[in-house]
């Protein structure tokens, strides 16, 4: 019943529903829901079996999306580790998304004429694309542009499914033998059971944090829950959790730091400065001195160039090869008319991004491009 509520919730609160599916959803329910809706669609009329959509999702589409997210989003860990961690959570969200998109289509197919049904079909699959954007963003915590890129390229594994479908149907015909199914389950049952390990691990961790958060004196649990919601871009709930952590322990520096970052992203610069200044008072070396960079970047957004220069100069002295800090320092210097010094910072930002370790270049590339833009403008 709970999973059915999550499914229906995808129609009016899709972003929140994806988070709920990740926290408490069932892969079994999602898989059965796909099979039921596939049967209602009557795919046999087009030469497909009712299990075809689930097979395509599980074997082609979801693995392809995981791989694309790894490549475009720079996810931590090896490809194998990413699959072990994220395959079953993404499959659950994707199956629920496919069901939500096709359930209205299955019902409409019974009452609408064929001419109108074509438009409903297009709308259904556009809705599936929108839900997959939310699924990728929720499961992997990627930026919006990365999630858009992943979903935009997710047609590639579908092309692979089309090309391999002929041989795959032959193989499935052999595998349908009861004897082969029995021996496959006997020898591979443990591996099949491990498919849901990533989802169970996430859900167990979430339940443990929720249990700890009941304790009114445990600010760390509130902070960790806040990080989960922040990664999913659920900022309202993240702010609530971080504020709870600060209320329990005003010295919860990490919570103040994240509240400042969210406030800056939302354009609440006064709130951001208040939180960052609190962090600076408590520990000016917080997060490898990144508090100085965050404070300086916020002063840049607020147009307070002198204060920005002060904080960023101190940061660059400690972290001279950070492209983001160098870029923001160059911005502040440029606004103060110190053009030669600003140009030097932009050049250093470009060089630092170019020589960064390969795994960090997706993160540093943005600051290199912005620095080069300022350099071209100054020519």
C-alpha positions as CSV (number, residue, x, y, z in Angstrom):
1,X,0.0,0.0,0.0
2,X,2.9,2.4,0.9
3,X,4.5,1.8,-2.5
4,X,1.2,2.4,-4.3
5,X,1.0,5.8,-2.6
6,X,4.5,6.6,-3.8
7,X,3.5,5.6,-7.3
8,X,0.4,7.9,-7.3
9,X,2.4,10.6,-5.6
10,X,4.6,10.8,-8.8
11,X,1.7,12.5,-10.5
12,X,1.6,15.6,-8.2
13,X,4.8,15.7,-6.2
14,X,7.3,13.8,-8.4
15,X,10.5,15.2,-6.8
16,X,9.4,14.3,-3.3
17,X,8.0,11.0,-4.5
18,X,11.4,10.0,-5.9
19,X,13.0,10.7,-2.6
20,X,10.4,8.6,-0.8
21,X,10.9,5.7,-3.3
22,X,14.6,5.8,-2.7
23,X,14.1,5.8,1.1
24,X,11.2,3.2,1.4
25,X,10.4,1.9,-2.0
26,X,10.4,-1.8,-3.0
27,X,12.2,-3.1,-6.1
28,X,9.8,-6.1,-6.1
29,X,6.7,-3.8,-6.1
30,X,8.2,-1.6,-8.9
31,X,9.0,-4.7,-11.0
32,X,5.5,-6.2,-10.6
33,X,4.0,-2.8,-11.4
34,X,5.9,-2.7,-14.7
35,X,4.7,-6.2,-15.6
36,X,1.1,-5.4,-14.7
37,X,1.0,-2.1,-16.8
38,X,2.8,-3.9,-19.6
39,X,0.1,-6.5,-19.7
40,X,-2.6,-3.8,-19.6
41,X,-0.9,-2.2,-22.6
42,X,-1.4,-5.4,-24.6
43,X,2.1,-5.5,-26.0
44,X,1.5,-8.9,-27.6
45,X,-0.4,-7.1,-30.4
46,X,2.9,-5.6,-31.4
47,X,4.9,-8.8,-31.2
48,X,6.3,-8.2,-27.7
49,X,5.9,-10.1,-24.4
50,X,4.5,-8.4,-21.3
51,X,8.0,-8.7,-19.7
52,X,9.8,-6.8,-22.5
53,X,9.7,-3.3,-20.9
54,X,11.1,-4.7,-17.5
55,X,13.8,-6.6,-19.4
56,X,14.8,-3.5,-21.4
57,X,14.9,-1.4,-18.3
58,X,16.9,-3.9,-16.2
59,X,19.3,-5.1,-18.9
60,X,19.8,-2.1,-21.1
61,X,18.4,1.2,-20.0
62,X,19.3,1.4,-16.4
63,X,22.9,0.1,-16.8
64,X,23.3,2.6,-19.6
65,X,22.1,5.4,-17.5
66,X,24.4,4.4,-14.6
67,X,27.3,4.3,-17.0
68,X,26.4,7.7,-18.5
69,X,26.1,9.2,-15.0
70,X,29.5,7.8,-14.1
71,X,31.1,9.3,-17.2
72,X,29.3,12.7,-17.2
73,X,28.9,13.2,-13.5
74,X,32.3,12.0,-12.4
75,X,30.8,9.7,-9.7
76,X,33.2,8.5,-7.1
77,X,34.5,5.0,-7.1
78,X,35.1,2.4,-9.9
79,X,32.4,1.5,-12.4
80,X,31.9,-1.8,-10.5
81,X,31.4,0.1,-7.2
82,X,29.0,2.5,-8.8
83,X,26.9,-0.3,-10.2
84,X,26.9,-2.2,-6.9
85,X,25.8,1.0,-5.1
86,X,23.4,2.6,-7.5
87,X,22.0,0.0,-9.9
88,X,19.1,-1.3,-7.8
89,X,18.1,2.2,-6.4
90,X,18.0,3.6,-10.0
91,X,16.1,0.5,-11.3
92,X,13.5,0.9,-8.6
93,X,13.0,4.6,-9.4
94,X,13.1,4.0,-13.2
95,X,10.5,1.2,-13.0
96,X,8.2,3.4,-10.9
97,X,8.7,6.2,-13.4
98,X,7.9,3.9,-16.3
99,X,4.8,2.7,-14.6
100,X,3.6,6.2,-13.7
101,X,4.1,7.4,-17.3
102,X,2.4,4.4,-18.9
103,X,-0.5,3.7,-16.5
104,X,-2.6,6.6,-17.9
105,X,-1.7,5.4,-21.4
106,X,-2.9,1.9,-20.6
107,X,-6.2,3.2,-19.4
108,X,-6.6,5.7,-22.2
109,X,-6.0,2.9,-24.8
110,X,-9.3,1.4,-23.8
111,X,-11.5,4.5,-24.3
112,X,-9.8,6.9,-26.7
113,X,-9.7,6.6,-30.5
114,X,-6.4,5.8,-32.2
115,X,-6.0,9.4,-33.5
116,X,-6.0,10.9,-30.0
117,X,-4.0,8.0,-28.5
118,X,-0.9,9.0,-30.5
119,X,-0.8,12.4,-28.6
120,X,-1.3,10.6,-25.3
121,X,1.6,8.3,-26.1
122,X,3.9,11.2,-26.8
123,X,2.9,12.9,-23.6
124,X,3.4,9.7,-21.6
125,X,7.0,9.3,-22.8
126,X,7.8,13.0,-22.3
127,X,6.6,12.5,-18.8
128,X,8.8,9.5,-18.4
129,X,11.8,11.6,-19.5
130,X,10.9,14.3,-16.9
131,X,10.6,11.6,-14.2
132,X,14.0,10.1,-15.2
133,X,15.6,13.5,-14.9
134,X,14.3,13.6,-11.3
135,X,15.4,10.0,-10.7
136,X,19.0,10.6,-11.9
137,X,19.2,13.8,-9.8
138,X,17.8,12.0,-6.8
139,X,19.9,8.8,-7.0
140,X,23.2,10.4,-8.0
141,X,22.9,13.9,-6.6
142,X,24.1,15.4,-9.8
143,X,23.7,19.0,-11.0
144,X,20.7,19.7,-13.2
145,X,22.8,20.1,-16.3
146,X,24.5,16.7,-15.7
147,X,21.1,15.1,-15.2
148,X,19.7,16.7,-18.4
149,X,22.8,15.4,-20.3
150,X,22.4,11.9,-18.9
151,X,18.7,11.7,-19.8
152,X,19.3,13.3,-23.1
153,X,21.8,10.6,-24.1
154,X,19.8,7.7,-22.5
155,X,18.5,6.8,-26.0
156,X,21.9,5.2,-26.6
157,X,21.2,2.0,-24.5
158,X,17.8,1.8,-26.1
159,X,19.4,1.7,-29.6
160,X,21.6,-1.2,-28.2
161,X,18.4,-2.9,-27.1
162,X,16.9,-2.7,-30.5
163,X,20.0,-4.0,-32.2
164,X,20.4,-6.9,-29.9
165,X,16.7,-7.7,-29.5
166,X,16.7,-10.4,-32.2
167,X,19.5,-12.6,-30.7
168,X,18.2,-11.9,-27.2
169,X,14.7,-13.3,-28.0
170,X,16.4,-16.5,-29.2
171,X,18.4,-16.8,-26.0
172,X,15.3,-16.1,-23.9
173,X,13.4,-18.8,-25.7
174,X,16.0,-21.3,-24.5
175,X,16.1,-19.8,-21.0
176,X,12.4,-20.2,-20.7
177,X,12.9,-24.0,-20.2
178,X,11.8,-24.9,-16.6
179,X,14.9,-27.0,-16.2
180,X,17.3,-24.2,-17.1
181,X,15.3,-21.7,-14.9
182,X,15.6,-24.1,-12.0
183,X,19.4,-24.6,-12.4
184,X,19.9,-20.8,-13.0
185,X,18.1,-20.0,-9.8
186,X,20.0,-22.8,-7.9
187,X,23.4,-21.6,-9.0
188,X,22.8,-17.8,-9.3
189,X,20.2,-17.3,-6.7
190,X,22.6,-15.5,-4.4
191,X,23.8,-13.2,-7.2
192,X,20.2,-12.4,-8.1
193,X,19.4,-11.6,-4.5
194,X,22.4,-9.2,-4.3
195,X,20.8,-7.0,-7.0
196,X,18.8,-5.2,-4.4
197,X,21.8,-4.8,-2.0
198,X,22.5,-1.2,-3.0
199,X,18.9,-0.1,-2.3
200,X,18.7,-2.1,1.0
201,X,21.9,-0.5,2.1
202,X,20.7,3.0,1.5
203,X,17.4,2.4,3.2
204,X,19.0,0.8,6.2
205,X,21.3,3.8,6.6
206,X,18.3,6.1,6.3
207,X,16.3,4.2,8.9
208,X,19.3,4.2,11.3
209,X,19.6,8.0,11.0
210,X,15.9,8.5,11.5
211,X,16.0,6.4,14.6
212,X,19.0,8.4,15.9
213,X,17.3,11.7,15.1
214,X,14.6,10.9,17.6
215,X,17.1,11.7,20.3
216,X,16.7,15.4,20.9
217,X,20.4,15.7,21.8
218,X,21.8,14.1,18.6
219,X,22.6,17.0,16.2
220,X,24.9,14.8,14.1
221,X,22.0,12.6,12.9
222,X,20.0,15.7,11.9
223,X,23.1,17.0,10.0
224,X,23.6,13.7,8.1
225,X,19.9,13.6,7.1
226,X,20.3,17.2,5.9
227,X,23.2,16.1,3.7
228,X,21.0,13.4,2.1
229,X,18.3,16.0,1.3
230,X,20.8,18.5,0.1
231,X,22.3,16.0,-2.3
232,X,18.8,15.3,-3.7
233,X,18.2,19.1,-4.2
234,X,15.4,18.9,-1.6
235,X,16.6,22.2,-0.1
236,X,13.6,23.0,2.1
237,X,13.9,19.7,4.0
238,X,17.7,20.0,4.1
239,X,17.5,23.5,5.6
240,X,15.1,22.2,8.3
241,X,17.4,19.4,9.2
242,X,20.5,21.6,9.4
243,X,18.6,24.2,11.5
244,X,17.6,21.3,13.8
245,X,21.3,20.4,14.1
246,X,22.2,24.0,14.9
247,X,19.4,24.3,17.5
248,X,20.7,21.2,19.2
249,X,24.3,22.2,19.1
250,X,25.2,25.9,18.1
251,X,28.8,24.7,17.7
252,X,27.7,22.4,14.8
253,X,30.0,24.1,12.4
254,X,29.3,21.8,9.4
255,X,25.6,22.6,9.6
256,X,26.2,26.3,9.6
257,X,28.5,25.8,6.6
258,X,25.9,24.0,4.6
259,X,23.2,26.5,5.6
260,X,25.4,29.2,4.2
261,X,25.9,27.4,0.9
262,X,22.2,26.8,0.4
263,X,21.4,30.4,1.3
264,X,23.9,31.6,-1.2
265,X,22.5,29.4,-4.0
266,X,19.0,30.7,-3.2
267,X,20.2,34.3,-3.3
268,X,19.8,35.0,0.4
269,X,23.2,36.6,0.7
270,X,22.7,38.2,4.2
271,X,21.7,34.8,5.6
272,X,24.7,33.2,3.8
273,X,27.1,35.7,5.2
274,X,25.7,35.3,8.7
275,X,26.3,31.5,8.6
276,X,29.7,31.7,7.0
277,X,30.8,34.3,9.5
278,X,29.7,32.0,12.3
279,X,31.8,29.2,10.8
280,X,34.8,31.5,10.4
281,X,34.6,32.5,14.1
282,X,34.3,28.9,15.2
283,X,37.0,27.5,12.9
284,X,38.7,29.6,10.2
285,X,40.4,26.5,8.8
286,X,37.1,24.7,8.4
287,X,36.9,22.3,5.4
288,X,40.6,22.9,4.5
289,X,40.1,26.7,4.8
290,X,37.3,26.6,2.2
291,X,35.2,28.7,4.5
292,X,37.4,31.7,3.4
293,X,36.7,30.9,-0.2
294,X,32.9,30.6,0.4
295,X,32.8,33.8,2.4
296,X,34.9,35.6,-0.2
297,X,32.7,34.3,-3.1
298,X,29.6,35.5,-1.2
299,X,31.1,39.0,-0.8
300,X,31.7,39.0,-4.5
301,X,28.0,38.3,-5.2
302,X,27.1,41.0,-2.7
303,X,29.4,43.5,-4.5
304,X,31.6,44.0,-1.4
305,X,34.9,43.9,-3.2
306,X,37.3,44.9,-0.4
307,X,36.0,42.3,2.0
308,X,36.1,39.7,-0.8
309,X,39.7,40.5,-1.5
310,X,40.6,40.2,2.1
311,X,39.1,36.7,2.5
312,X,40.2,35.4,-0.8
313,X,43.8,36.7,-0.5
314,X,44.0,34.7,2.8
315,X,42.5,31.7,1.1
316,X,44.9,31.8,-1.8
317,X,47.8,32.1,0.5
318,X,46.8,28.7,2.0
319,X,45.4,27.1,-1.2
320,X,47.4,28.6,-4.1
321,X,46.3,26.1,-6.7
322,X,42.5,26.1,-6.2
323,X,40.9,27.3,-9.5
324,X,37.6,28.4,-7.9
325,X,39.4,30.6,-5.3
326,X,41.7,32.1,-7.9
327,X,38.8,32.9,-10.2
328,X,36.8,34.6,-7.4
329,X,39.9,36.6,-6.3
330,X,40.4,37.7,-9.9
331,X,36.8,38.9,-10.0
332,X,37.2,41.0,-6.9
333,X,40.5,42.5,-8.1
334,X,39.0,43.3,-11.5
335,X,36.1,45.2,-10.0
336,X,38.6,47.2,-7.9
337,X,40.5,48.2,-11.0
338,X,43.5,46.1,-10.2
339,X,43.6,44.8,-13.8
340,X,47.1,43.4,-13.9
341,X,46.7,41.4,-10.7
342,X,43.3,40.2,-11.8
343,X,44.7,38.9,-15.1
344,X,47.4,37.0,-13.1
345,X,44.7,35.3,-11.0
346,X,42.7,34.3,-14.1
347,X,45.8,32.9,-15.7
348,X,46.7,31.0,-12.6
349,X,43.1,29.7,-12.4
350,X,43.3,28.4,-15.9
351,X,46.7,26.7,-15.3
352,X,45.5,25.2,-12.0
353,X,42.5,23.7,-13.7
354,X,44.6,22.4,-16.6
355,X,47.1,20.6,-14.3
356,X,44.5,19.3,-11.8
357,X,44.3,15.5,-11.4
358,X,42.1,13.9,-14.0
359,X,39.3,12.9,-11.6
360,X,38.9,16.6,-10.6
361,X,38.9,18.2,-14.1
362,X,35.1,18.0,-14.4
363,X,34.9,20.1,-11.2
364,X,37.6,22.5,-12.1
365,X,36.8,22.9,-15.8
366,X,34.0,25.4,-15.1
367,X,36.4,27.9,-13.4
368,X,38.9,27.6,-16.2
369,X,36.3,28.4,-18.8
370,X,35.1,31.4,-16.8
371,X,38.6,32.7,-16.2
372,X,39.4,32.4,-19.9
373,X,36.2,34.4,-20.7
374,X,37.4,37.2,-18.5
375,X,40.9,37.1,-20.1
376,X,39.4,37.4,-23.6
377,X,37.2,40.3,-22.4
378,X,40.2,42.2,-21.1
379,X,42.1,41.9,-24.4
